[in-house]
């Protein structure tokens, strides 16, 4: 199972992580935010201090805790799967 083992850098709207196969990838998150801006709360990720609170989940995903509001007004995590990150991230030389 593919996992991000560690977040090694967070910069404005980009995250770099090392995967359990040793690959280092950098993902531009800005287009994802733009595509999901219609979800209540995703716009908060445009705030750099909120964006910088990205965390690593137990399944190797990147997530922001309690940032998206559901239809019944509950706050939910917003996450990016390790598979998406791996397949769409740019390779970084170690």
PDB file of N, CA, C and O in Angstrom:
ATOM      1  N   UNK A   1       0.837  -1.179   0.000  1.00  0.00           N
ATOM      2  CA  UNK A   1       0.000   0.000   0.000  1.00  0.00           C
ATOM      3  C   UNK A   1       0.882   1.242   0.000  1.00  0.00           C
ATOM      4  O   UNK A   1       1.799   1.355   0.813  1.00  0.00           O
ATOM      5  N   UNK A   2       0.612   2.154  -0.892  1.00  0.00           N
ATOM      6  CA  UNK A   2       1.371   3.381  -1.038  1.00  0.00           C
ATOM      7  C   UNK A   2       1.021   4.353   0.083  1.00  0.00           C
ATOM      8  O   UNK A   2      -0.151   4.585   0.378  1.00  0.00           O
ATOM      9  N   UNK A   3       2.067   4.921   0.708  1.00  0.00           N
ATOM     10  CA  UNK A   3       1.863   5.874   1.802  1.00  0.00           C
ATOM     11  C   UNK A   3       2.904   6.976   1.722  1.00  0.00           C
ATOM     12  O   UNK A   3       4.025   6.763   1.259  1.00  0.00           O
ATOM     13  N   UNK A   4       2.519   8.142   2.175  1.00  0.00           N
ATOM     14  CA  UNK A   4       3.484   9.206   2.412  1.00  0.00           C
ATOM     15  C   UNK A   4       4.008   8.964   3.821  1.00  0.00           C
ATOM     16  O   UNK A   4       3.234   8.921   4.777  1.00  0.00           O
ATOM     17  N   UNK A   5       5.317   8.807   3.948  1.00  0.00           N
ATOM     18  CA  UNK A   5       5.901   8.554   5.259  1.00  0.00           C
ATOM     19  C   UNK A   5       6.172   9.826   6.045  1.00  0.00           C
ATOM     20  O   UNK A   5       6.121   9.834   7.275  1.00  0.00           O
ATOM     21  N   UNK A   6       6.464  10.917   5.310  1.00  0.00           N
ATOM     22  CA  UNK A   6       6.845  12.141   6.002  1.00  0.00           C
ATOM     23  C   UNK A   6       6.621  13.344   5.090  1.00  0.00           C
ATOM     24  O   UNK A   6       6.928  13.306   3.899  1.00  0.00           O
ATOM     25  N   UNK A   7       6.085  14.400   5.669  1.00  0.00           N
ATOM     26  CA  UNK A   7       6.033  15.696   4.984  1.00  0.00           C
ATOM     27  C   UNK A   7       7.390  16.341   5.226  1.00  0.00           C
ATOM     28  O   UNK A   7       7.783  16.559   6.371  1.00  0.00           O
ATOM     29  N   UNK A   8       8.105  16.646   4.144  1.00  0.00           N
ATOM     30  CA  UNK A   8       9.438  17.222   4.334  1.00  0.00           C
ATOM     31  C   UNK A   8       9.495  18.716   4.039  1.00  0.00           C
ATOM     32  O   UNK A   8      10.477  19.377   4.378  1.00  0.00           O
ATOM     33  N   UNK A   9       8.449  19.256   3.410  1.00  0.00           N
ATOM     34  CA  UNK A   9       8.419  20.696   3.186  1.00  0.00           C
ATOM     35  C   UNK A   9       6.998  21.139   2.852  1.00  0.00           C
ATOM     36  O   UNK A   9       6.274  20.476   2.110  1.00  0.00           O
ATOM     37  N   UNK A  10       6.625  22.281   3.426  1.00  0.00           N
ATOM     38  CA  UNK A  10       5.367  22.936   3.089  1.00  0.00           C
ATOM     39  C   UNK A  10       5.716  24.362   2.724  1.00  0.00           C
ATOM     40  O   UNK A  10       6.326  25.088   3.508  1.00  0.00           O
ATOM     41  N   UNK A  11       5.325  24.752   1.532  1.00  0.00           N
ATOM     42  CA  UNK A  11       5.495  26.133   1.098  1.00  0.00           C
ATOM     43  C   UNK A  11       4.172  26.562   0.493  1.00  0.00           C
ATOM     44  O   UNK A  11       3.284  25.727   0.320  1.00  0.00           O
ATOM     45  N   UNK A  12       4.011  27.838   0.165  1.00  0.00           N
ATOM     46  CA  UNK A  12       2.689  28.265  -0.306  1.00  0.00           C
ATOM     47  C   UNK A  12       2.117  27.364  -1.409  1.00  0.00           C
ATOM     48  O   UNK A  12       2.591  27.353  -2.546  1.00  0.00           O
ATOM     49  N   UNK A  13       1.104  26.630  -1.032  1.00  0.00           N
ATOM     50  CA  UNK A  13       0.298  25.780  -1.912  1.00  0.00           C
ATOM     51  C   UNK A  13       1.069  24.618  -2.543  1.00  0.00           C
ATOM     52  O   UNK A  13       0.633  24.064  -3.551  1.00  0.00           O
ATOM     53  N   UNK A  14       2.198  24.250  -1.965  1.00  0.00           N
ATOM     54  CA  UNK A  14       2.942  23.076  -2.421  1.00  0.00           C
ATOM     55  C   UNK A  14       3.414  22.288  -1.205  1.00  0.00           C
ATOM     56  O   UNK A  14       3.823  22.851  -0.189  1.00  0.00           O
ATOM     57  N   UNK A  15       3.343  20.977  -1.342  1.00  0.00           N
ATOM     58  CA  UNK A  15       3.807  20.088  -0.272  1.00  0.00           C
ATOM     59  C   UNK A  15       4.757  19.077  -0.888  1.00  0.00           C
ATOM     60  O   UNK A  15       4.505  18.536  -1.964  1.00  0.00           O
ATOM     61  N   UNK A  16       5.854  18.834  -0.184  1.00  0.00           N
ATOM     62  CA  UNK A  16       6.817  17.819  -0.589  1.00  0.00           C
ATOM     63  C   UNK A  16       6.799  16.712   0.455  1.00  0.00           C
ATOM     64  O   UNK A  16       6.863  16.969   1.658  1.00  0.00           O
ATOM     65  N   UNK A  17       6.710  15.472  -0.030  1.00  0.00           N
ATOM     66  CA  UNK A  17       6.670  14.336   0.884  1.00  0.00           C
ATOM     67  C   UNK A  17       7.526  13.193   0.386  1.00  0.00           C
ATOM     68  O   UNK A  17       7.807  13.074  -0.807  1.00  0.00           O
ATOM     69  N   UNK A  18       7.935  12.355   1.322  1.00  0.00           N
ATOM     70  CA  UNK A  18       8.682  11.149   0.971  1.00  0.00           C
ATOM     71  C   UNK A  18       7.754   9.951   1.170  1.00  0.00           C
ATOM     72  O   UNK A  18       7.082   9.819   2.193  1.00  0.00           O
ATOM     73  N   UNK A  19       7.743   9.097   0.174  1.00  0.00           N
ATOM     74  CA  UNK A  19       6.846   7.933   0.157  1.00  0.00           C
ATOM     75  C   UNK A  19       7.541   6.689   0.702  1.00  0.00           C
ATOM     76  O   UNK A  19       8.764   6.647   0.835  1.00  0.00           O
ATOM     77  N   UNK A  20       6.735   5.683   1.010  1.00  0.00           N
ATOM     78  CA  UNK A  20       7.277   4.446   1.581  1.00  0.00           C
ATOM     79  C   UNK A  20       8.114   3.647   0.588  1.00  0.00           C
ATOM     80  O   UNK A  20       8.735   2.655   0.971  1.00  0.00           O
ATOM     81  N   UNK A  21       8.146   4.061  -0.690  1.00  0.00           N
ATOM     82  CA  UNK A  21       9.052   3.404  -1.645  1.00  0.00           C
ATOM     83  C   UNK A  21      10.327   4.221  -1.860  1.00  0.00           C
ATOM     84  O   UNK A  21      11.143   3.888  -2.719  1.00  0.00           O
ATOM     85  N   UNK A  22      10.497   5.293  -1.077  1.00  0.00           N
ATOM     86  CA  UNK A  22      11.688   6.124  -1.160  1.00  0.00           C
ATOM     87  C   UNK A  22      11.576   7.318  -2.097  1.00  0.00           C
ATOM     88  O   UNK A  22      12.425   8.209  -2.066  1.00  0.00           O
ATOM     89  N   UNK A  23      10.531   7.349  -2.935  1.00  0.00           N
ATOM     90  CA  UNK A  23      10.352   8.470  -3.852  1.00  0.00           C
ATOM     91  C   UNK A  23      10.026   9.752  -3.087  1.00  0.00           C
ATOM     92  O   UNK A  23       9.291   9.728  -2.100  1.00  0.00           O
ATOM     93  N   UNK A  24      10.577  10.857  -3.551  1.00  0.00           N
ATOM     94  CA  UNK A  24      10.243  12.172  -3.012  1.00  0.00           C
ATOM     95  C   UNK A  24       9.458  12.902  -4.094  1.00  0.00           C
ATOM     96  O   UNK A  24       9.903  13.010  -5.237  1.00  0.00           O
ATOM     97  N   UNK A  25       8.284  13.401  -3.718  1.00  0.00           N
ATOM     98  CA  UNK A  25       7.398  14.070  -4.671  1.00  0.00           C
ATOM     99  C   UNK A  25       6.954  15.410  -4.101  1.00  0.00           C
ATOM    100  O   UNK A  25       6.802  15.577  -2.890  1.00  0.00           O
ATOM    101  N   UNK A  26       6.749  16.365  -5.017  1.00  0.00           N
ATOM    102  CA  UNK A  26       6.217  17.681  -4.670  1.00  0.00           C
ATOM    103  C   UNK A  26       4.915  17.864  -5.431  1.00  0.00           C
ATOM    104  O   UNK A  26       4.859  17.664  -6.645  1.00  0.00           O
ATOM    105  N   UNK A  27       3.865  18.248  -4.705  1.00  0.00           N
ATOM    106  CA  UNK A  27       2.555  18.415  -5.322  1.00  0.00           C
ATOM    107  C   UNK A  27       2.092  19.861  -5.185  1.00  0.00           C
ATOM    108  O   UNK A  27       2.117  20.439  -4.098  1.00  0.00           O
ATOM    109  N   UNK A  28       1.671  20.430  -6.309  1.00  0.00           N
ATOM    110  CA  UNK A  28       1.069  21.753  -6.325  1.00  0.00           C
ATOM    111  C   UNK A  28      -0.405  21.589  -5.958  1.00  0.00           C
ATOM    112  O   UNK A  28      -1.174  20.991  -6.711  1.00  0.00           O
ATOM    113  N   UNK A  29      -0.791  22.114  -4.815  1.00  0.00           N
ATOM    114  CA  UNK A  29      -2.134  21.929  -4.286  1.00  0.00           C
ATOM    115  C   UNK A  29      -3.107  22.994  -4.825  1.00  0.00           C
ATOM    116  O   UNK A  29      -4.321  22.798  -4.774  1.00  0.00           O
ATOM    117  N   UNK A  30      -2.585  24.111  -5.336  1.00  0.00           N
ATOM    118  CA  UNK A  30      -3.444  25.216  -5.754  1.00  0.00           C
ATOM    119  C   UNK A  30      -4.536  24.797  -6.745  1.00  0.00           C
ATOM    120  O   UNK A  30      -5.691  25.177  -6.557  1.00  0.00           O
ATOM    121  N   UNK A  31      -4.214  24.025  -7.796  1.00  0.00           N
ATOM    122  CA  UNK A  31      -5.288  23.605  -8.717  1.00  0.00           C
ATOM    123  C   UNK A  31      -6.357  22.742  -8.038  1.00  0.00           C
ATOM    124  O   UNK A  31      -7.525  22.777  -8.427  1.00  0.00           O
ATOM    125  N   UNK A  32      -5.962  21.980  -7.039  1.00  0.00           N
ATOM    126  CA  UNK A  32      -6.933  21.148  -6.305  1.00  0.00           C
ATOM    127  C   UNK A  32      -7.872  22.055  -5.513  1.00  0.00           C
ATOM    128  O   UNK A  32      -9.085  21.848  -5.497  1.00  0.00           O
ATOM    129  N   UNK A  33      -7.298  23.056  -4.860  1.00  0.00           N
ATOM    130  CA  UNK A  33      -8.122  24.008  -4.111  1.00  0.00           C
ATOM    131  C   UNK A  33      -9.112  24.681  -5.063  1.00  0.00           C
ATOM    132  O   UNK A  33     -10.298  24.795  -4.751  1.00  0.00           O
ATOM    133  N   UNK A  34      -8.626  25.123  -6.213  1.00  0.00           N
ATOM    134  CA  UNK A  34      -9.503  25.779  -7.192  1.00  0.00           C
ATOM    135  C   UNK A  34     -10.637  24.857  -7.640  1.00  0.00           C
ATOM    136  O   UNK A  34     -11.776  25.299  -7.790  1.00  0.00           O
ATOM    137  N   UNK A  35     -10.327  23.583  -7.851  1.00  0.00           N
ATOM    138  CA  UNK A  35     -11.347  22.626  -8.293  1.00  0.00           C
ATOM    139  C   UNK A  35     -12.375  22.312  -7.219  1.00  0.00           C
ATOM    140  O   UNK A  35     -13.493  21.903  -7.533  1.00  0.00           O
ATOM    141  N   UNK A  36     -12.011  22.499  -5.955  1.00  0.00           N
ATOM    142  CA  UNK A  36     -12.904  22.147  -4.847  1.00  0.00           C
ATOM    143  C   UNK A  36     -13.408  23.372  -4.090  1.00  0.00           C
ATOM    144  O   UNK A  36     -13.998  23.232  -3.018  1.00  0.00           O
ATOM    145  N   UNK A  37     -13.186  24.561  -4.626  1.00  0.00           N
ATOM    146  CA  UNK A  37     -13.543  25.803  -3.935  1.00  0.00           C
ATOM    147  C   UNK A  37     -15.042  25.880  -3.626  1.00  0.00           C
ATOM    148  O   UNK A  37     -15.450  26.604  -2.718  1.00  0.00           O
ATOM    149  N   UNK A  38     -15.855  25.143  -4.374  1.00  0.00           N
ATOM    150  CA  UNK A  38     -17.300  25.139  -4.134  1.00  0.00           C
ATOM    151  C   UNK A  38     -17.683  24.408  -2.848  1.00  0.00           C
ATOM    152  O   UNK A  38     -18.799  24.576  -2.355  1.00  0.00           O
ATOM    153  N   UNK A  39     -16.779  23.604  -2.300  1.00  0.00           N
ATOM    154  CA  UNK A  39     -17.048  22.936  -1.024  1.00  0.00           C
ATOM    155  C   UNK A  39     -16.840  23.945   0.099  1.00  0.00           C
ATOM    156  O   UNK A  39     -15.807  24.611   0.164  1.00  0.00           O
ATOM    157  N   UNK A  40     -17.804  24.048   0.955  1.00  0.00           N
ATOM    158  CA  UNK A  40     -17.762  25.021   2.037  1.00  0.00           C
ATOM    159  C   UNK A  40     -16.544  24.756   2.943  1.00  0.00           C
ATOM    160  O   UNK A  40     -16.432  23.692   3.552  1.00  0.00           O
ATOM    161  N   UNK A  41     -15.650  25.725   3.019  1.00  0.00           N
ATOM    162  CA  UNK A  41     -14.483  25.626   3.891  1.00  0.00           C
ATOM    163  C   UNK A  41     -13.174  25.437   3.150  1.00  0.00           C
ATOM    164  O   UNK A  41     -12.119  25.788   3.678  1.00  0.00           O
ATOM    165  N   UNK A  42     -13.211  24.891   1.941  1.00  0.00           N
ATOM    166  CA  UNK A  42     -11.977  24.658   1.185  1.00  0.00           C
ATOM    167  C   UNK A  42     -11.249  25.977   0.919  1.00  0.00           C
ATOM    168  O   UNK A  42     -10.019  26.017   0.872  1.00  0.00           O
ATOM    169  N   UNK A  43     -12.013  27.047   0.748  1.00  0.00           N
ATOM    170  CA  UNK A  43     -11.417  28.366   0.510  1.00  0.00           C
ATOM    171  C   UNK A  43     -10.445  28.754   1.629  1.00  0.00           C
ATOM    172  O   UNK A  43      -9.512  29.524   1.399  1.00  0.00           O
ATOM    173  N   UNK A  44     -10.656  28.229   2.827  1.00  0.00           N
ATOM    174  CA  UNK A  44      -9.762  28.516   3.954  1.00  0.00           C
ATOM    175  C   UNK A  44      -8.316  28.098   3.669  1.00  0.00           C
ATOM    176  O   UNK A  44      -7.382  28.647   4.253  1.00  0.00           O
ATOM    177  N   UNK A  45      -8.138  27.129   2.774  1.00  0.00           N
ATOM    178  CA  UNK A  45      -6.783  26.673   2.446  1.00  0.00           C
ATOM    179  C   UNK A  45      -5.985  27.729   1.694  1.00  0.00           C
ATOM    180  O   UNK A  45      -4.766  27.610   1.574  1.00  0.00           O
ATOM    181  N   UNK A  46      -6.650  28.756   1.187  1.00  0.00           N
ATOM    182  CA  UNK A  46      -5.937  29.852   0.540  1.00  0.00           C
ATOM    183  C   UNK A  46      -5.232  30.744   1.557  1.00  0.00           C
ATOM    184  O   UNK A  46      -4.382  31.559   1.197  1.00  0.00           O
ATOM    185  N   UNK A  47      -5.589  30.585   2.823  1.00  0.00           N
ATOM    186  CA  UNK A  47      -4.900  31.274   3.915  1.00  0.00           C
ATOM    187  C   UNK A  47      -3.641  30.466   4.235  1.00  0.00           C
ATOM    188  O   UNK A  47      -3.720  29.304   4.634  1.00  0.00           O
ATOM    189  N   UNK A  48      -2.486  31.096   4.056  1.00  0.00           N
ATOM    190  CA  UNK A  48      -1.220  30.365   4.198  1.00  0.00           C
ATOM    191  C   UNK A  48      -1.050  29.732   5.575  1.00  0.00           C
ATOM    192  O   UNK A  48      -0.514  28.629   5.682  1.00  0.00           O
ATOM    193  N   UNK A  49      -1.495  30.408   6.625  1.00  0.00           N
ATOM    194  CA  UNK A  49      -1.335  29.822   7.963  1.00  0.00           C
ATOM    195  C   UNK A  49      -2.206  28.579   8.137  1.00  0.00           C
ATOM    196  O   UNK A  49      -1.815  27.644   8.836  1.00  0.00           O
ATOM    197  N   UNK A  50      -3.377  28.560   7.511  1.00  0.00           N
ATOM    198  CA  UNK A  50      -4.235  27.368   7.538  1.00  0.00           C
ATOM    199  C   UNK A  50      -3.588  26.272   6.684  1.00  0.00           C
ATOM    200  O   UNK A  50      -3.491  25.121   7.110  1.00  0.00           O
ATOM    201  N   UNK A  51      -3.151  26.637   5.487  1.00  0.00           N
ATOM    202  CA  UNK A  51      -2.517  25.661   4.585  1.00  0.00           C
ATOM    203  C   UNK A  51      -1.328  24.981   5.259  1.00  0.00           C
ATOM    204  O   UNK A  51      -1.135  23.773   5.122  1.00  0.00           O
ATOM    205  N   UNK A  52      -0.537  25.762   5.983  1.00  0.00           N
ATOM    206  CA  UNK A  52       0.666  25.227   6.630  1.00  0.00           C
ATOM    207  C   UNK A  52       0.366  24.244   7.754  1.00  0.00           C
ATOM    208  O   UNK A  52       1.286  23.634   8.301  1.00  0.00           O
ATOM    209  N   UNK A  53      -0.899  24.081   8.106  1.00  0.00           N
ATOM    210  CA  UNK A  53      -1.289  23.111   9.138  1.00  0.00           C
ATOM    211  C   UNK A  53      -1.551  21.723   8.567  1.00  0.00           C
ATOM    212  O   UNK A  53      -2.161  20.885   9.232  1.00  0.00           O
ATOM    213  N   UNK A  54      -1.098  21.475   7.350  1.00  0.00           N
ATOM    214  CA  UNK A  54      -1.251  20.143   6.754  1.00  0.00           C
ATOM    215  C   UNK A  54      -0.617  19.101   7.665  1.00  0.00           C
ATOM    216  O   UNK A  54       0.438  19.326   8.259  1.00  0.00           O
ATOM    217  N   UNK A  55      -1.281  17.962   7.761  1.00  0.00           N
ATOM    218  CA  UNK A  55      -0.812  16.867   8.610  1.00  0.00           C
ATOM    219  C   UNK A  55      -0.760  15.575   7.807  1.00  0.00           C
ATOM    220  O   UNK A  55      -1.315  15.479   6.712  1.00  0.00           O
ATOM    221  N   UNK A  56      -0.095  14.604   8.364  1.00  0.00           N
ATOM    222  CA  UNK A  56       0.006  13.283   7.765  1.00  0.00           C
ATOM    223  C   UNK A  56      -0.923  12.334   8.509  1.00  0.00           C
ATOM    224  O   UNK A  56      -0.829  12.188   9.728  1.00  0.00           O
ATOM    225  N   UNK A  57      -1.817  11.690   7.768  1.00  0.00           N
ATOM    226  CA  UNK A  57      -2.787  10.782   8.371  1.00  0.00           C
ATOM    227  C   UNK A  57      -2.262   9.363   8.506  1.00  0.00           C
ATOM    228  O   UNK A  57      -1.191   9.028   8.001  1.00  0.00           O
ATOM    229  N   UNK A  58      -3.026   8.544   9.190  1.00  0.00           N
ATOM    230  CA  UNK A  58      -2.626   7.164   9.471  1.00  0.00           C
ATOM    231  C   UNK A  58      -2.554   6.298   8.218  1.00  0.00           C
ATOM    232  O   UNK A  58      -1.882   5.267   8.217  1.00  0.00           O
ATOM    233  N   UNK A  59      -3.235   6.705   7.158  1.00  0.00           N
ATOM    234  CA  UNK A  59      -3.200   5.948   5.904  1.00  0.00           C
ATOM    235  C   UNK A  59      -2.214   6.542   4.902  1.00  0.00           C
ATOM    236  O   UNK A  59      -2.210   6.170   3.728  1.00  0.00           O
ATOM    237  N   UNK A  60      -1.378   7.472   5.375  1.00  0.00           N
ATOM    238  CA  UNK A  60      -0.377   8.081   4.515  1.00  0.00           C
ATOM    239  C   UNK A  60      -0.917   9.202   3.659  1.00  0.00           C
ATOM    240  O   UNK A  60      -0.288   9.586   2.673  1.00  0.00           O
ATOM    241  N   UNK A  61      -2.066   9.732   4.016  1.00  0.00           N
ATOM    242  CA  UNK A  61      -2.666  10.835   3.279  1.00  0.00           C
ATOM    243  C   UNK A  61      -2.256  12.174   3.905  1.00  0.00           C
ATOM    244  O   UNK A  61      -1.850  12.231   5.066  1.00  0.00           O
ATOM    245  N   UNK A  62      -2.371  13.239   3.121  1.00  0.00           N
ATOM    246  CA  UNK A  62      -2.201  14.590   3.635  1.00  0.00           C
ATOM    247  C   UNK A  62      -3.595  15.094   3.986  1.00  0.00           C
ATOM    248  O   UNK A  62      -4.533  14.913   3.211  1.00  0.00           O
ATOM    249  N   UNK A  63      -3.738  15.730   5.159  1.00  0.00           N
ATOM    250  CA  UNK A  63      -5.062  16.238   5.506  1.00  0.00           C
ATOM    251  C   UNK A  63      -4.970  17.516   6.327  1.00  0.00           C
ATOM    252  O   UNK A  63      -3.960  17.830   6.957  1.00  0.00           O
ATOM    253  N   UNK A  64      -6.086  18.232   6.279  1.00  0.00           N
ATOM    254  CA  UNK A  64      -6.288  19.416   7.104  1.00  0.00           C
ATOM    255  C   UNK A  64      -7.486  19.100   7.977  1.00  0.00           C
ATOM    256  O   UNK A  64      -8.548  18.733   7.475  1.00  0.00           O
ATOM    257  N   UNK A  65      -7.319  19.240   9.258  1.00  0.00           N
ATOM    258  CA  UNK A  65      -8.326  18.829  10.222  1.00  0.00           C
ATOM    259  C   UNK A  65      -9.504  19.812  10.298  1.00  0.00           C
ATOM    260  O   UNK A  65      -9.323  21.025  10.405  1.00  0.00           O
ATOM    261  N   UNK A  66     -10.693  19.252  10.240  1.00  0.00           N
ATOM    262  CA  UNK A  66     -11.945  19.982  10.485  1.00  0.00           C
ATOM    263  C   UNK A  66     -12.031  21.299   9.708  1.00  0.00           C
ATOM    264  O   UNK A  66     -12.230  22.363  10.295  1.00  0.00           O
ATOM    265  N   UNK A  67     -11.881  21.216   8.397  1.00  0.00           N
ATOM    266  CA  UNK A  67     -11.871  22.434   7.577  1.00  0.00           C
ATOM    267  C   UNK A  67     -13.059  22.547   6.626  1.00  0.00           C
ATOM    268  O   UNK A  67     -13.417  23.653   6.222  1.00  0.00           O
ATOM    269  N   UNK A  68     -13.673  21.428   6.263  1.00  0.00           N
ATOM    270  CA  UNK A  68     -14.782  21.435   5.311  1.00  0.00           C
ATOM    271  C   UNK A  68     -16.081  21.224   6.080  1.00  0.00           C
ATOM    272  O   UNK A  68     -16.183  20.355   6.946  1.00  0.00           O
ATOM    273  N   UNK A  69     -17.072  22.048   5.737  1.00  0.00           N
ATOM    274  CA  UNK A  69     -18.366  21.945   6.402  1.00  0.00           C
ATOM    275  C   UNK A  69     -19.307  21.087   5.570  1.00  0.00           C
ATOM    276  O   UNK A  69     -19.500  21.333   4.379  1.00  0.00           O
ATOM    277  N   UNK A  70     -19.888  20.081   6.205  1.00  0.00           N
ATOM    278  CA  UNK A  70     -20.836  19.194   5.516  1.00  0.00           C
ATOM    279  C   UNK A  70     -22.197  19.881   5.393  1.00  0.00           C
ATOM    280  O   UNK A  70     -22.420  20.953   5.957  1.00  0.00           O
ATOM    281  N   UNK A  71     -23.091  19.250   4.651  1.00  0.00           N
ATOM    282  CA  UNK A  71     -24.442  19.797   4.476  1.00  0.00           C
ATOM    283  C   UNK A  71     -25.205  19.923   5.789  1.00  0.00           C
ATOM    284  O   UNK A  71     -26.091  20.767   5.923  1.00  0.00           O
ATOM    285  N   UNK A  72     -24.854  19.070   6.763  1.00  0.00           N
ATOM    286  CA  UNK A  72     -25.523  19.160   8.061  1.00  0.00           C
ATOM    287  C   UNK A  72     -24.674  19.924   9.083  1.00  0.00           C
ATOM    288  O   UNK A  72     -24.830  19.745  10.291  1.00  0.00           O
ATOM    289  N   UNK A  73     -23.780  20.773   8.582  1.00  0.00           N
ATOM    290  CA  UNK A  73     -22.984  21.711   9.389  1.00  0.00           C
ATOM    291  C   UNK A  73     -21.957  21.069  10.314  1.00  0.00           C
ATOM    292  O   UNK A  73     -21.563  21.668  11.315  1.00  0.00           O
ATOM    293  N   UNK A  74     -21.522  19.863   9.988  1.00  0.00           N
ATOM    294  CA  UNK A  74     -20.438  19.242  10.742  1.00  0.00           C
ATOM    295  C   UNK A  74     -19.121  19.528  10.027  1.00  0.00           C
ATOM    296  O   UNK A  74     -19.065  19.534   8.798  1.00  0.00           O
ATOM    297  N   UNK A  75     -18.074  19.764  10.794  1.00  0.00           N
ATOM    298  CA  UNK A  75     -16.764  19.986  10.198  1.00  0.00           C
ATOM    299  C   UNK A  75     -16.071  18.657   9.943  1.00  0.00           C
ATOM    300  O   UNK A  75     -16.046  17.771  10.797  1.00  0.00           O
ATOM    301  N   UNK A  76     -15.512  18.543   8.747  1.00  0.00           N
ATOM    302  CA  UNK A  76     -14.828  17.310   8.345  1.00  0.00           C
ATOM    303  C   UNK A  76     -13.408  17.644   7.899  1.00  0.00           C
ATOM    304  O   UNK A  76     -13.103  18.779   7.534  1.00  0.00           O
ATOM    305  N   UNK A  77     -12.552  16.628   7.938  1.00  0.00           N
ATOM    306  CA  UNK A  77     -11.199  16.780   7.419  1.00  0.00           C
ATOM    307  C   UNK A  77     -11.234  16.871   5.898  1.00  0.00           C
ATOM    308  O   UNK A  77     -12.132  16.330   5.252  1.00  0.00           O
ATOM    309  N   UNK A  78     -10.260  17.551   5.345  1.00  0.00           N
ATOM    310  CA  UNK A  78     -10.072  17.610   3.892  1.00  0.00           C
ATOM    311  C   UNK A  78      -8.756  16.901   3.616  1.00  0.00           C
ATOM    312  O   UNK A  78      -7.731  17.249   4.202  1.00  0.00           O
ATOM    313  N   UNK A  79      -8.771  15.910   2.728  1.00  0.00           N
ATOM    314  CA  UNK A  79      -7.556  15.127   2.526  1.00  0.00           C
ATOM    315  C   UNK A  79      -7.211  14.927   1.058  1.00  0.00           C
ATOM    316  O   UNK A  79      -8.048  15.068   0.166  1.00  0.00           O
ATOM    317  N   UNK A  80      -5.952  14.594   0.848  1.00  0.00           N
ATOM    318  CA  UNK A  80      -5.437  14.238  -0.475  1.00  0.00           C
ATOM    319  C   UNK A  80      -4.800  12.862  -0.334  1.00  0.00           C
ATOM    320  O   UNK A  80      -3.902  12.656   0.483  1.00  0.00           O
ATOM    321  N   UNK A  81      -5.274  11.940  -1.131  1.00  0.00           N
ATOM    322  CA  UNK A  81      -4.806  10.556  -1.008  1.00  0.00           C
ATOM    323  C   UNK A  81      -3.337  10.437  -1.421  1.00  0.00           C
ATOM    324  O   UNK A  81      -2.850  11.215  -2.240  1.00  0.00           O
ATOM    325  N   UNK A  82      -2.644   9.464  -0.850  1.00  0.00           N
ATOM    326  CA  UNK A  82      -1.253   9.249  -1.249  1.00  0.00           C
ATOM    327  C   UNK A  82      -1.133   8.845  -2.716  1.00  0.00           C
ATOM    328  O   UNK A  82      -0.141   9.169  -3.369  1.00  0.00           O
ATOM    329  N   UNK A  83      -2.131   8.143  -3.234  1.00  0.00           N
ATOM    330  CA  UNK A  83      -2.095   7.726  -4.637  1.00  0.00           C
ATOM    331  C   UNK A  83      -2.187   8.941  -5.568  1.00  0.00           C
ATOM    332  O   UNK A  83      -1.461   9.033  -6.558  1.00  0.00           O
ATOM    333  N   UNK A  84      -3.083   9.864  -5.238  1.00  0.00           N
ATOM    334  CA  UNK A  84      -3.202  11.079  -6.052  1.00  0.00           C
ATOM    335  C   UNK A  84      -1.902  11.868  -6.005  1.00  0.00           C
ATOM    336  O   UNK A  84      -1.392  12.306  -7.036  1.00  0.00           O
ATOM    337  N   UNK A  85      -1.376  12.043  -4.809  1.00  0.00           N
ATOM    338  CA  UNK A  85      -0.128  12.784  -4.615  1.00  0.00           C
ATOM    339  C   UNK A  85       0.993  12.142  -5.428  1.00  0.00           C
ATOM    340  O   UNK A  85       1.737  12.836  -6.121  1.00  0.00           O
ATOM    341  N   UNK A  86       1.111  10.839  -5.346  1.00  0.00           N
ATOM    342  CA  UNK A  86       2.184  10.108  -6.035  1.00  0.00           C
ATOM    343  C   UNK A  86       2.058  10.231  -7.554  1.00  0.00           C
ATOM    344  O   UNK A  86       3.044  10.485  -8.247  1.00  0.00           O
ATOM    345  N   UNK A  87       0.857  10.052  -8.058  1.00  0.00           N
ATOM    346  CA  UNK A  87       0.636  10.056  -9.508  1.00  0.00           C
ATOM    347  C   UNK A  87       0.659  11.449 -10.129  1.00  0.00           C
ATOM    348  O   UNK A  87       0.913  11.587 -11.325  1.00  0.00           O
ATOM    349  N   UNK A  88       0.400  12.468  -9.341  1.00  0.00           N
ATOM    350  CA  UNK A  88       0.335  13.828  -9.868  1.00  0.00           C
ATOM    351  C   UNK A  88       1.460  14.730  -9.373  1.00  0.00           C
ATOM    352  O   UNK A  88       1.616  15.855  -9.847  1.00  0.00           O
ATOM    353  N   UNK A  89       2.239  14.233  -8.424  1.00  0.00           N
ATOM    354  CA  UNK A  89       3.350  15.025  -7.903  1.00  0.00           C
ATOM    355  C   UNK A  89       4.555  14.985  -8.828  1.00  0.00           C
ATOM    356  O   UNK A  89       4.722  14.068  -9.633  1.00  0.00           O
ATOM    357  N   UNK A  90       5.374  15.989  -8.688  1.00  0.00           N
ATOM    358  CA  UNK A  90       6.606  16.100  -9.474  1.00  0.00           C
ATOM    359  C   UNK A  90       7.745  15.423  -8.716  1.00  0.00           C
ATOM    360  O   UNK A  90       7.909  15.647  -7.516  1.00  0.00           O
ATOM    361  N   UNK A  91       8.527  14.602  -9.403  1.00  0.00           N
ATOM    362  CA  UNK A  91       9.671  13.962  -8.764  1.00  0.00           C
ATOM    363  C   UNK A  91      10.674  14.994  -8.316  1.00  0.00           C
ATOM    364  O   UNK A  91      10.952  15.963  -9.022  1.00  0.00           O
ATOM    365  N   UNK A  92      11.224  14.772  -7.115  1.00  0.00           N
ATOM    366  CA  UNK A  92      12.239  15.652  -6.553  1.00  0.00           C
ATOM    367  C   UNK A  92      13.494  14.814  -6.337  1.00  0.00           C
ATOM    368  O   UNK A  92      13.421  13.718  -5.782  1.00  0.00           O
ATOM    369  N   UNK A  93      14.628  15.316  -6.765  1.00  0.00           N
ATOM    370  CA  UNK A  93      15.894  14.615  -6.516  1.00  0.00           C
ATOM    371  C   UNK A  93      16.215  14.675  -5.037  1.00  0.00           C
ATOM    372  O   UNK A  93      16.040  15.715  -4.402  1.00  0.00           O
ATOM    373  N   UNK A  94      16.683  13.567  -4.487  1.00  0.00           N
ATOM    374  CA  UNK A  94      17.016  13.537  -3.061  1.00  0.00           C
ATOM    375  C   UNK A  94      18.364  14.104  -2.765  1.00  0.00           C
ATOM    376  O   UNK A  94      18.777  14.144  -1.606  1.00  0.00           O
TER     377      UNK A  94
END
